[in-house]
Structures are given as C-alpha cells and as structure tokens.
Amino acid sequence: MKFETKVVQAGMTPDPTTGAILPPLYQTATYVLEEVGKDKGFDYTRSSNPTRQVLEEQLAAIEGGKYGVAFASGMATVDSCLKLLKAGDHVVCSDDVYGGVSRHFNQILVNYDLHFTYVDSSNAANIENAIQSNTKLIWIETPTNPLLKVTDLEAVGNIAKKHDILFGVDSTFATPVFLRPLEYGADLVMHSTTKYLSGHNQLIGGAVITNREDLFDQLKFVQKTIGAVPGPFDCWLTIMGVKTLDLRMKKHAENAQTVAEYLEAHPKVASVTYPGLPSHPSYDVAKTQMSGFSGMISFELTGGIPAGKTVMNSVKLAKLAESLGAVETMITHPATMTHAEVPREDRESRGLTDGLVRISVGIEHVDDIIADLAQALEKV
Ligand SMILES: Cc1ncc(COP(=O)(O)O)c(C=O)c1O
C-alpha cells in the first residue's frame, strides 16, 4: 500500500455494529464484564481503549513499524521512553533537542541517577566519542527544534548497533511523510502528535513506534502503570488529522521552500536555516534521508532583539505562538519567548542568538505568508 493510501486507510475498518466509516469514539473509562474473567478485550481505559488502539495501529502503519503506543503528550512519550532505563544509565543526546526535553533530562531525570551527555549529533563521530560503558540510549532529534540540525540516522544507527545501545529518534519535525527512522535502524521513533500529526492546534498528544516486541511490551506496561494516556477524543481527533497528513505536509514543505528562498534573499535577514536550502550544513544528508524538508524555518535577523520584537509585533497573518506544525503559520522569537529565561551567554553558546526567529510555515497561500513577512520586515 502506498503511503498516501496508508494515511487514509491504515487501521480503518467499518464499525461492525453500524457500518460507520469512521472509528467510533469510545469515550468510556471502563467496560462491563460478561461474567468474572470474561471481558471483550478491554477492561479499563488506562490499560487500553478501542479508539486509542485504532490510533496506535494507524501510527505504527504510517511509520512502517509494528507497534504504536500513544501518550498524553510528546513529553509523556519522551518520559515513557526514558523509563526503559535504570538508575546509573547514561544517555547520549542531540545538543539542540527541544528545550522541554533537556529541561526534563536536566532537572528531573538526573535526580533519578540518569546521566546525560549532549553532543552536536549532526557529526555522528561526536556520538561515538561520547559513548561510555554505561551508555544505554542514543536520543536524536532530527531536524532539531529550533536550529534544524540534521543527523545522519544511518551513521548513528550503525554506531548504536555496534555498541548495542538503544536508538531513539524524535521525528516530530520530519513526520513519517518525509522520514521513517526505523528504516535507518532506530529502535524507537517518537512524535509530539500535538504538532503535524494532529495538525490543527487542537490537542496535546504523543506516541512512540517500534518494531521490537520487547520494547512494545515494556512501553505498554509503562503506559498502563503510570497512566499518562491520551483521552479517547484526542485520539479520535489525531486519527482524523493523520488522514490528511500527506497532503498537508507536502503543502507545508512547498510553502516553506518558497519562504526560505525569499528570506535568504532579503537584505534584513542575515542567514536562513532550512534543510531544503543548499546552504544548510547538512543539506546532502537531509536530501538523502528525507523525501521532503517539512515546514520549519529558522532565520537570523541582522538587528538582534529589537528587530525580533518588531517582526513579532508586526506580523498579522502569522500567529505569535509557541507551538508549531499546524495549518496556521506561527512565528516564535526564542530570545524573548521560549528561551527568555535562559541567560544570554548560554543562549548564544547554543546558537540561539538574539536575532533568531523560528517560523512554522502553514498551508495558507504562500503569497499571503510572504506578503505578511515582507510588511513586517519593512518595519525593522
Ligand atoms: C521536537 C519536539 N519534541 C517533543 C516536544 C514535546 O511535545 P508536547 O508539547 O506534545 O509535550 C516538542 C514540543 O514542542 C517538540 O517540538
């Protein structure tokens, strides 16, 4: 089955009772047993729920994996993956992971005797050099949030295999439309389904996909034991979102390419980072392992914080919002928004400069997106 067909059809069977074409929304906490010890495969929604099961099967199918496990948020998914480790274990992690992930690792999981080393994973040698005798997980985000660093997953997959280390990939930015990390040896692929997979800023959710039955069993155990599960309605909304994922992502990527090229030629823009531009440092890797470059762009204004603020306060169509990956164009200024609390030197050392702007390019007409940016840049 081709990918475009899978996103629409995978996991969908007409409801046996009514013939409903869409999976019913089982908004229930529990299930009535016919008699002691005899249920219909479901007993309590924290353990499993038919609507969530449809979503988990759908996500596994589009990621090209065997098993999916859905959670209440992307962060709950990351946390559940890290629950596969034990006290004393060490993780090698991309240095530009989403700030919420590094906050979780550095401010919560370190208290449970887990250890983290952050490296620029766009050079796979950095990962191998950081491996210690207790390294149990390599955690890669590609492209990263917000600097859009791209990691060569085949190279990292080989390193993980050689050292027998679990390999997890946060593929939220790429989506299975453009990248399927399991094909490169990943053991775990996670998504914040809050973003492109649901696609309309309508919910918070997450999921992990694996081909390994042992990991699936452990993750299901974590899911039902800790209980960070998504509600059935959020699962249902995500299922609906996925059905248009392929169409949406192609439009996001087409628009983003045009916007990136426009920005790159703009005199008030010092530099543009987009994996689809030949100027991107990992353009060749991105072109080889991704079939498209998705909808996220970072760009650097020459005028620092004042310029960033002016653009943020001048855009009209683009929404000033912290999230990404939805149909609406959204814009963020890390120095005054997501990373405002991080001291300037720390931010700058991570490449999060005062003039950095991140844009999640939506599926509106690209002329309108560019006209909006043009009028905002004119005010700088
Ligand atoms: C790449 C990435 N991973 C994980 C997360 C966390 O997901 P959530 O906000 O759904 O918990 C985010 C959120 O922005 C993200 O961008």
The ligand as an SDF file (V2000), in Angstrom:
LIG
                    3D

 16 16  0  0  0  0  0  0  0  0999 V2000
   10.6420   18.1430   18.7870 C   0  0  0  0  0  0  0  0  0  0  0  0
    9.7130   18.1130   19.9460 C   0  0  0  0  0  0  0  0  0  0  0  0
    9.6530   17.0270   20.7170 N   0  0  0  0  0  0  0  0  0  0  0  0
    8.8180   16.9510   21.7820 C   0  0  0  0  0  0  0  0  0  0  0  0
    8.0070   18.0140   22.1130 C   0  0  0  0  0  0  0  0  0  0  0  0
    7.0920   17.9130   23.3070 C   0  0  0  0  0  0  0  0  0  0  0  0
    5.8000   17.6690   22.8730 O   0  0  0  0  0  0  0  0  0  0  0  0
    4.4690   18.1220   23.6740 P   0  0  0  0  0  0  0  0  0  0  0  0
    4.4480   19.6110   23.6930 O   0  0  0  0  0  0  0  0  0  0  0  0
    3.3670   17.4740   22.8940 O   0  0  0  0  0  0  0  0  0  0  0  0
    4.5860   17.5410   25.0500 O   0  0  0  0  0  0  0  0  0  0  0  0
    8.0250   19.1710   21.3280 C   0  0  0  0  0  0  0  0  0  0  0  0
    7.1740   20.3210   21.6610 C   0  0  0  0  0  0  0  0  0  0  0  0
    7.3240   21.3980   21.1120 O   0  0  0  0  0  0  0  0  0  0  0  0
    8.9070   19.2270   20.2150 C   0  0  0  0  0  0  0  0  0  0  0  0
    8.9800   20.3100   19.4310 O   0  0  0  0  0  0  0  0  0  0  0  0
  1  2  1  0
  2  3  1  0
  2 15  2  0
  3  4  2  0
  4  5  1  0
  5  6  1  0
  5 12  2  0
  6  7  1  0
  7  8  1  0
  8  9  2  0
  8 10  1  0
  8 11  1  0
 12 13  1  0
 12 15  1  0
 13 14  2  0
 15 16  1  0
M  END
$$$$
